[in-house]
Amino acid sequence: MRSPGWQPAAVYSALAVASLLVMLPVAWMFTVSIRPNGMIFTVPPRWVPAVLTLEAYRRVLGSPATLRFFFNSYVVAGTTTVASLALAMMAGYGFSRFRFPGASALRVFIIGTQMIPPIALVVPYFVVIAALGLYDSYTALIATYTSFALPFATLMMTSYFDTIPRDLEEAAMVDGCTRLGALRRILAPLTVPGVVATGAFAFLLAWNEFLFAVTLTQTTSMRTVPVGIALLMGEHAYEWNVMMALSLLASLPLFAVFVFVQRYLIAGLAAGAVKG
C-alpha cells in the first residue's frame, strides 16, 4: 500500500523546522561577529547591524596567540584520533574474533567507565599527570583524551568487526597471510565506514573538550581553542564579537570534515549499531 502523500511532506516540514532552529544560533553568532562590540546589545535587536566590520576576524587571524590555539587543537585532536583508532581497532578485533576468559566482564567494565562523570576524574588525572612530569604538555592532553575516547571506540569497532564474516580473513590466512596481514589487507579496507565514524567521535571529543584542557595546561602557548575562547572573557568586559568570530572559525574545520565524510559516517554508525 502506498503511504499517504502528506506523510513525506510532514517529515520534510519537521526536518526544515528543526534545521532552522539549529541554524538560528549559528546565524546570530555570525551577525555578532561582524558588528562592533558596542552595538551587540542594541534594543531592539537587529539581525543586520547598522555597521558591518570584519575587525573581529582580523584580530583572530592576525594574532599569533590565537593561531597557536588552533595549532594546539589540531595536534591534540589529530593525535588523539590516530591513537584511539589504532588501539580500538586492535582491541575491537580481539573482542570480536577471540573468546577468552573474562571477556564479558571486561566489556562490562568498559561500558561502566562511560558512567563516571568526567568532573569526578579531574583531581585524579591532575595528580597522575603532575606526578609523571607531564603537566602543561601535549602528552598530558593526548593521553587524557585517548583514555576517554578509547572505551566507546573499542565498543564501536567491536560491533563493526562483528558484521564482517570470518571467512574473509580465514581465506586470506589459508593463502599465506598472517592474522595481522589479514587484518591490514582484508579487514581494514572493509572497516572504513566504522573507522571514519569512530575517528569523528574521537576528534570531536578532543577538539571540543574544555575542562581538562584548562586543568592540565598552564601557559598560553599550550591552550586549545575552547580555552582560548574562554580567555576572551575579561574582568570588566567581554569581547563578544571576537568570541563569536573565533567560535565560528573553530567550527568550520568540523563542518568541512563532516561534509566530506558524512557518507562513511552514517554507514559506520548504522553498521556498528547492530550485530550482524
Secondary structure as UniProt FT lines:
FT   HELIX           6..33
FT   HELIX           37..39
FT   TURN            40..41
FT   HELIX           55..61
FT   HELIX           64..97
FT   TURN            101..102
FT   HELIX           103..113
FT   TURN            114..115
FT   HELIX           118..121
FT   HELIX           122..131
FT   TURN            132..133
FT   TURN            135..136
FT   HELIX           138..162
FT   HELIX           166..174
FT   TURN            175..176
FT   HELIX           179..182
FT   HELIX           183..187
FT   HELIX           188..190
FT   HELIX           192..208
FT   HELIX           211..215
FT   HELIX           220..222
FT   HELIX           225..230
FT   TURN            231..232
FT   HELIX           240..272
//
